[in-house]
Amino acid sequence: MWKPDRNSKKTLYEQIADYLEQRISYGEFPPGSLLPPERKLAEQFDVNRSTVISAFAELRSMGIIESRIGSGTRVSTSKWGATPKHTPNWSRFAEGGSFLPNLPFLRRIREALTHNPTLIDFASGELSADLAPTNEIAVLMGKNAYTSYLGYVNPQGATPLREALVDYLNNYRGIRTTESSILITSGSQQSLFLITQCLLSPGDAVAIEDPSYCYSLPMFQSAGLRLFRLPVDKHGVQPEDIRTLYKKHRIKMVFLNPNYQNPTGALLSEERRKRLLDIISELGLPVVEDDPYSLTSYDGIPPLSLKSMDTTGSVLYIGSFSKIAASGLRIGWMVAPRSIVERLADARQQMDFGLSIIPQQVAGQFLQSDYFGPHLERLRIQLQFKRDLLIESLEKELSGLIEYVVPAGGIHFWCKLIPSIPDGILLEESIKKGIVMVPGSVYGSDSGYVRFTFARAKSEEIALGISRFAEALRGLIE
Ligand SMILES: Cc1ncc(COP(=O)(O)O)c(C=O)c1O
């Protein structure tokens, strides 16, 4: 049983007033309810009755309680709102700020996966546990002591990782660079965030692919950017559309995901890459090349990066560890002119003092280890296997009801549904049947498209997942 502390600097009556106020605010004594008599409280707290009278007087002066002769002391109803202590209006804060909430379908998918982890997941854009190099990374972590110094790291990124990336970019992406032109980020997502927040201003016009991963990121709208569409066909965007948008809207930057694009899987053709680079260098327009998927090309020959073909320094290159190794390490990188790297590293310093040293050490060691090459080989084979399982299941279950272009790399499969079903209804029905996928409108397309990510589900789940989806779809058509 609580009693006031006789050694406290606070007087006994103040302690009692605080204690009673707290119990009232926790709802133990709701507005209008009767408090125990002064005498009883004095006994309970082991104090004189006059001390309780003083505590009541204090609460009365704050409008928290009211006393009437003959009817005891009650928690105030009329003056309850006048109490000087209030809980902040958190819901108003939660709706405030300039950063927009995530898209409703994405929130719904996250919520469904949290509540039911047994859902077959064709929505999360990442590798399944068996595709990730978990054992190799565990061996490296066992061999290397991560204890050198656990202080703040250079916000541009740890030097050994940037050095490892210089070799990686040269060997795998044909990009010649130096560690001073590399910024390490918390996934490529943070590169996009830094670009939209620090290099562009509210009101600026930018061009993004349609459909595009960028539409799934309200961060573009949060930065106040005006978005203009570059339609994507199976060979990527049409370079001439960039010139048209530039003339019409003075676009300031172009965002492209040219290799096995999210969500369509499209690969920008080599001929279009050349024309695109000619056009942007003629206009002096920067291009962001978001390139997380190139090393998943199933034939083992990654497409040329725009950055490696860029002779005018117009390309900001973004890479990531997420789709080739481990999304949870949160390792991404940007290759950019030094002035840009310095500006963004300075922003990192203000935001979070840079990325944790441990994942940077792990990623650097993995990239330089003998494990990396064989891991990529295995990953490509297994991804292609999963893609084929998906196609086989779709053909078996939904032949004639879907259209698609077979991707030659990446982890996503874009499907047009021939029957027209509203996105939200299809998602809810799919969840009921036990699967999640992403409705196409999340990526800016019209209703009637679906993105299936085939890397996240286990191989043995794919056929079952598609049969559940087919059941959901057929149920809605009939
Ligand atoms: C095209 C593209 N860019 C960037 C990202 C962000 O990935 P991360 O931040 O894990 O590197 C994704 C993730 O799905 C993506 O598909």
Ligand as a Chemical Component Dictionary entry (heavy atoms), coordinates in Angstrom:
data_LIG
# 
_chem_comp.id                   LIG 
_chem_comp.type                 NON-POLYMER 
_chem_comp.pdbx_formal_charge   0 
_chem_comp.three_letter_code    LIG 
# 
loop_
_chem_comp_atom.comp_id 
_chem_comp_atom.atom_id 
_chem_comp_atom.alt_atom_id 
_chem_comp_atom.type_symbol 
_chem_comp_atom.charge 
_chem_comp_atom.model_Cartn_x 
_chem_comp_atom.model_Cartn_y 
_chem_comp_atom.model_Cartn_z 
_chem_comp_atom.pdbx_ordinal 
LIG C1 C1 C 0 13.760 -0.112 -57.675 1  
LIG C2 C2 C 0 13.999 -0.103 -56.210 2  
LIG N1 N1 N 0 14.751 0.870  -55.674 3  
LIG C3 C3 C 0 15.004 0.905  -54.365 4  
LIG C4 C4 C 0 14.490 -0.030 -53.505 5  
LIG C5 C5 C 0 14.801 0.069  -52.038 6  
LIG O1 O1 O 0 15.560 -1.021 -51.606 7  
LIG P1 P1 P 0 16.619 -0.974 -50.406 8  
LIG O2 O2 O 0 16.400 0.290  -49.662 9  
LIG O3 O3 O 0 16.332 -2.185 -49.596 10 
LIG O4 O4 O 0 17.965 -0.998 -51.058 11 
LIG C6 C6 C 0 13.666 -1.044 -54.011 12 
LIG C7 C7 C 0 13.044 -2.012 -53.108 13 
LIG O5 O5 O 0 12.148 -2.735 -53.415 14 
LIG C8 C8 C 0 13.439 -1.093 -55.408 15 
LIG O6 O6 O 0 12.691 -2.033 -55.960 16 
# 
loop_
_chem_comp_bond.comp_id 
_chem_comp_bond.atom_id_1 
_chem_comp_bond.atom_id_2 
_chem_comp_bond.value_order 
_chem_comp_bond.pdbx_ordinal 
LIG C1 C2 SING 1  
LIG C2 N1 SING 2  
LIG C2 C8 DOUB 3  
LIG N1 C3 DOUB 4  
LIG C3 C4 SING 5  
LIG C4 C5 SING 6  
LIG C4 C6 DOUB 7  
LIG C5 O1 SING 8  
LIG O1 P1 SING 9  
LIG P1 O2 DOUB 10 
LIG P1 O3 SING 11 
LIG P1 O4 SING 12 
LIG C6 C7 SING 13 
LIG C6 C8 SING 14 
LIG C7 O5 DOUB 15 
LIG C8 O6 SING 16 
# 
